[in-house]
Structure formats: C-alpha cells, structure tokens
Amino acid sequence: MEKIKTFLKRKDIVLSARRYGIDALGAMAQGLFCSLLIGTIVKTLGEQAGLPFLVAAGNFANYGGKAEALGLVSGDDPSANYVLLPMDTTLWGDGFSQDDYKALVKDMFDGKITVSDDISAMPAVSNITVNDLGNIK
C-alpha cells in the first residue's frame, strides 16, 4: 500500500472530490468557453475579410451533435453537405462515376437508402467479402 501512495504522490494524483469535481470540471468549462470565443473571433474575421471558409470554421461549434443523416442537407447539391467526396479531385473509376455518387447522395437524402449505426452484427452483403477484424486498437 505504501508503494501505491508513493507512486500517487510522485505523479501528483490526488483522489478527492475537489480535484475531480471542481478542478477538472472547471478546466473543461474553461476549454469550452475558449473554443466558443475563438470560434466567434474566427467567424468575425471571416465575415469582415469576406472569407467564407473562415465563417464556416468559426461556426463549427454550432454543428456539433446537431448534424443528422450524415450531415446531408441537400439531395441535389452534394457540395452543400457536411460530409462529401470532393467532386473535382476524386478519381472516379471502377464503374462508379460522379453521376452515380450524386444519385447515391440523393437516395440517402430522400431516405431510399439508409445507413445503420448498428455495430452488434456484421452487415449482410452479397457482392463483397467483409472480414471482421474485431476491435482494432
């Protein structure tokens, strides 16, 4: 037991409600405040300089936990969605074209194709081989 106490003291580990209930939560609150403040500054700089990518980056905290359906907001314009393949730089091939991708995004947006987040079982597939590698860390 003495070895454990010595180790904890050397690593400055204090098991107390104050350390984890007040100090840790206070540090998390400060981090949240700073990220919101920095986001507001970046957004304002983007608006003043006319740089839309900075406005989008400054608004990033507003999207956290709120994007639904993989961030799909448009079935007709894939570039308006939060998650997408870059249309200009993607190397389309193997029988999958840009038009196929646009149709896939539209079908997902319209609800014809759904993406499951169920990880309890392997997906049923017919045209590919899926190797379950377990939990890779």
C-alpha positions in Angstrom: 0.0 0.0 0.0 2.9 2.3 0.7 4.2 1.9 -2.8 0.9 2.9 -4.2 0.8 6.0 -2.0 4.3 7.0 -3.0 3.5 6.5 -6.7 0.3 8.6 -6.5 2.2 11.4 -4.7 5.1 11.3 -7.2 2.6 11.7 -10.1 0.6 14.4 -8.2 -2.6 12.2 -8.2 -5.0 13.2 -5.5 -8.2 11.2 -5.2 -10.6 13.8 -4.0 -14.0 15.3 -4.9 -12.4 18.8 -5.1 -9.8 17.6 -7.7 -12.2 15.8 -9.9 -15.5 17.5 -9.1 -14.4 21.1 -9.1 -10.9 21.5 -10.7 -11.5 19.1 -13.6 -15.0 20.3 -14.4 -13.7 23.9 -14.1 -11.0 23.2 -16.6 -13.5 21.7 -19.0 -15.7 24.7 -18.7 -12.7 27.0 -19.5 -11.9 24.9 -22.6 -15.4 25.2 -23.8 -15.5 28.9 -23.3 -12.2 29.4 -25.1 -13.3 27.3 -28.1 -16.5 29.3 -28.4 -14.6 32.6 -28.1 -12.0 31.6 -30.6 -14.8 30.4 -33.0 -16.5 33.7 -32.7 -13.3 35.6 -33.5 -12.6 33.4 -36.5 -16.1 33.8 -37.8 -16.0 37.6 -37.4 -12.6 37.7 -39.2 -14.1 35.7 -42.0 -17.1 37.9 -42.3 -15.0 41.1 -42.2 -12.5 39.8 -44.7 -15.1 38.1 -47.0 -13.6 34.6 -46.5 -16.4 32.1 -46.3 -14.1 29.2 -45.2 -13.3 31.2 -42.0 -17.0 31.8 -41.4 -17.7 28.1 -41.7 -14.8 27.2 -39.4 -15.9 29.8 -36.9 -19.4 28.2 -36.9 -18.1 24.7 -36.4 -19.1 24.6 -32.7 -22.7 25.3 -33.7 -22.8 22.0 -35.7 -21.5 19.6 -33.0 -24.1 17.0 -32.1 -26.7 18.5 -34.4 -25.9 17.1 -37.9 -28.3 14.4 -38.8 -28.3 11.9 -41.6 -24.5 12.1 -42.0 -24.8 15.9 -42.4 -27.0 15.7 -45.5 -28.8 18.9 -46.1 -29.2 18.6 -49.9 -30.0 15.7 -52.2 -29.4 17.8 -55.3 -26.2 19.5 -54.5 -23.6 17.2 -52.8 -21.2 20.1 -52.2 -23.7 21.6 -49.7 -23.5 18.6 -47.4 -21.2 18.4 -44.4 -19.7 15.1 -45.4 -18.9 14.5 -49.1 -16.4 13.4 -51.6 -14.6 16.3 -53.3 -16.1 16.4 -56.8 -13.1 17.9 -58.6 -10.3 15.8 -57.1 -11.8 12.4 -56.6 -10.6 9.8 -59.1 -13.8 8.2 -60.3 -13.5 4.7 -61.7 -14.3 1.0 -61.3 -17.7 1.6 -62.7 -18.6 4.3 -60.1 -19.0 7.7 -61.7 -19.7 11.2 -60.4 -23.3 10.8 -61.5 -23.5 7.5 -59.5 -22.3 9.4 -56.5 -24.8 12.2 -56.9 -27.6 9.6 -57.3 -26.4 7.8 -54.1 -26.4 11.1 -52.1 -29.9 11.9 -53.4 -31.2 8.4 -52.5 -29.7 8.8 -49.0 -31.2 12.2 -48.6 -34.6 11.0 -49.8 -34.5 8.1 -47.4 -34.4 5.4 -50.1 -31.0 4.2 -48.8 -30.3 4.2 -45.1 -27.1 3.8 -43.2 -27.2 1.8 -40.0 -25.1 2.6 -37.0 -25.7 -0.9 -35.5 -22.4 -2.5 -34.7 -23.8 -5.6 -33.0 -23.6 -7.7 -36.1 -21.8 -7.9 -39.4 -23.7 -6.4 -42.3 -25.4 -8.7 -44.8 -23.7 -8.3 -48.1 -23.8 -10.2 -51.4 -21.2 -8.6 -53.7 -18.2 -8.1 -51.4 -16.3 -10.0 -48.7 -16.3 -8.5 -45.3 -13.5 -9.6 -42.9 -14.3 -9.0 -39.2 -11.0 -7.9 -37.6 -12.5 -7.4 -34.2 -11.7 -4.3 -32.2 -8.5 -2.9 -33.6 -6.6 -0.6 -31.3 
